[in-house]
Amino acid sequence: MVRNQIWSRLVIELENVAYSYGGGDLLTDISLRLQAGSFHFLTGPSGAGKSTFLKLCYMELAASKGLVQVFGQDVATLGRDQIAFARRRIGVVHQECQFLDHLSVAENIALPLTVSGKDVAAERQNLADLIGWVGLTKQQNQLPPELSGGERQRAALARAVIMGPDVILADEPTGNVDWEMSQRLMSLLIELNKMGKSVLVATHDLTLIRNTKAQVSARVLRIKDRKLQLAGADL
């Protein structure tokens, strides 16, 4: 019974996973159990495979070997529609935010609602609340090219959570912003985690990790020599 309860709290699991690219293994023998409500950092040098690891977690890439389970389902057995449905429960924030420049900030944030067939008008108040939460009420009618780097990242975060996902994966979300904005973005991610969301942040910024760990219980993972390790006290 206890074992079943533990397994039911797993949102993403990788077991002995490998990913090959260009004829060689980029990642090998990767195992991770990401539990509901957990906060993880993923670090490692540039080119170590952090982005690839995240893409395996949100099913953009398929593992060359091993088992990937998302919300208790073996990804290898899922069809395209099933994968699309599962992805609604995962919010992704990329380092390089891509927006439709002819749409307003609010319309870009609401795009996942439109794509999923939801009535955007019925979600108007929730959308307004979300835009206010990320501090973009004044900018909501602007076009994406008018935003600063930090504003774009906050808009990307709002878009990632508009569907109420269970998991948020962020790939170097603070890579293009200053320290003050980095702190603001992390405070939003911490707040999401305190609401019960699982958060996994890939970053090379060790100072950011140390500062965040003082505010929330977080585990730090490191990709080294193509394998995933639990970072020790030398972080």
DADAFEN-V811202 format. One record per residue. N is the residue number from 1. RES is the residue in three letters. SS is DSSP state (@ for helix, = for strand, . for the rest). Layout:
{{N;RES;SS} {N;RES;SS}}
This chain:
{{1;MET;.} {2;VAL;@} {3;ARG;@} {4;ASN;@} {5;GLN;@} {6;ILE;@} {7;TRP;@} {8;SER;@} {9;ARG;.} {10;LEU;=} {11;VAL;=} {12;ILE;=} {13;GLU;=} {14;LEU;=} {15;GLU;=} {16;ASN;=} {17;VAL;=} {18;ALA;=} {19;TYR;=} {20;SER;=} {21;TYR;=} {22;GLY;.} {23;GLY;.} {24;GLY;=} {25;ASP;=} {26;LEU;=} {27;LEU;=} {28;THR;=} {29;ASP;=} {30;ILE;=} {31;SER;=} {32;LEU;=} {33;ARG;=} {34;LEU;=} {35;GLN;=} {36;ALA;.} {37;GLY;.} {38;SER;.} {39;PHE;=} {40;HIS;=} {41;PHE;=} {42;LEU;=} {43;THR;=} {44;GLY;.} {45;PRO;.} {46;SER;.} {47;GLY;.} {48;ALA;.} {49;GLY;.} {50;LYS;@} {51;SER;@} {52;THR;@} {53;PHE;@} {54;LEU;@} {55;LYS;@} {56;LEU;@} {57;CYS;@} {58;TYR;.} {59;MET;.} {60;GLU;.} {61;LEU;.} {62;ALA;.} {63;ALA;.} {64;SER;.} {65;LYS;=} {66;GLY;=} {67;LEU;=} {68;VAL;=} {69;GLN;=} {70;VAL;=} {71;PHE;.} {72;GLY;.} {73;GLN;=} {74;ASP;=} {75;VAL;@} {76;ALA;@} {77;THR;@} {78;LEU;.} {79;GLY;.} {80;ARG;@} {81;ASP;@} {82;GLN;@} {83;ILE;@} {84;ALA;@} {85;PHE;@} {86;ALA;@} {87;ARG;@} {88;ARG;.} {89;ARG;.} {90;ILE;=} {91;GLY;=} {92;VAL;=} {93;VAL;=} {94;HIS;.} {95;GLN;.} {96;GLU;.} {97;CYS;.} {98;GLN;.} {99;PHE;.} {100;LEU;.} {101;ASP;.} {102;HIS;.} {103;LEU;.} {104;SER;=} {105;VAL;@} {106;ALA;@} {107;GLU;@} {108;ASN;@} {109;ILE;@} {110;ALA;.} {111;LEU;@} {112;PRO;@} {113;LEU;@} {114;THR;@} {115;VAL;@} {116;SER;.} {117;GLY;.} {118;LYS;.} {119;ASP;.} {120;VAL;.} {121;ALA;@} {122;ALA;@} {123;GLU;@} {124;ARG;@} {125;GLN;@} {126;ASN;@} {127;LEU;@} {128;ALA;@} {129;ASP;@} {130;LEU;@} {131;ILE;@} {132;GLY;@} {133;TRP;@} {134;VAL;.} {135;GLY;.} {136;LEU;.} {137;THR;.} {138;LYS;.} {139;GLN;.} {140;GLN;.} {141;ASN;.} {142;GLN;.} {143;LEU;=} {144;PRO;@} {145;PRO;@} {146;GLU;@} {147;LEU;.} {148;SER;.} {149;GLY;@} {150;GLY;@} {151;GLU;@} {152;ARG;@} {153;GLN;@} {154;ARG;@} {155;ALA;@} {156;ALA;@} {157;LEU;@} {158;ALA;@} {159;ARG;@} {160;ALA;@} {161;VAL;@} {162;ILE;.} {163;MET;.} {164;GLY;.} {165;PRO;.} {166;ASP;.} {167;VAL;=} {168;ILE;=} {169;LEU;=} {170;ALA;=} {171;ASP;=} {172;GLU;.} {173;PRO;.} {174;THR;.} {175;GLY;.} {176;ASN;.} {177;VAL;.} {178;ASP;.} {179;TRP;@} {180;GLU;@} {181;MET;@} {182;SER;@} {183;GLN;@} {184;ARG;@} {185;LEU;@} {186;MET;@} {187;SER;@} {188;LEU;@} {189;LEU;@} {190;ILE;@} {191;GLU;@} {192;LEU;@} {193;ASN;@} {194;LYS;@} {195;MET;.} {196;GLY;.} {197;LYS;.} {198;SER;=} {199;VAL;=} {200;LEU;=} {201;VAL;=} {202;ALA;=} {203;THR;.} {204;HIS;.} {205;ASP;.} {206;LEU;@} {207;THR;@} {208;LEU;@} {209;ILE;@} {210;ARG;@} {211;ASN;@} {212;THR;@} {213;LYS;@} {214;ALA;.} {215;GLN;.} {216;VAL;.} {217;SER;.} {218;ALA;.} {219;ARG;=} {220;VAL;=} {221;LEU;=} {222;ARG;=} {223;ILE;=} {224;LYS;=} {225;ASP;.} {226;ARG;.} {227;LYS;=} {228;LEU;=} {229;GLN;=} {230;LEU;=} {231;ALA;.} {232;GLY;.} {233;ALA;.} {234;ASP;.} {235;LEU;.}}
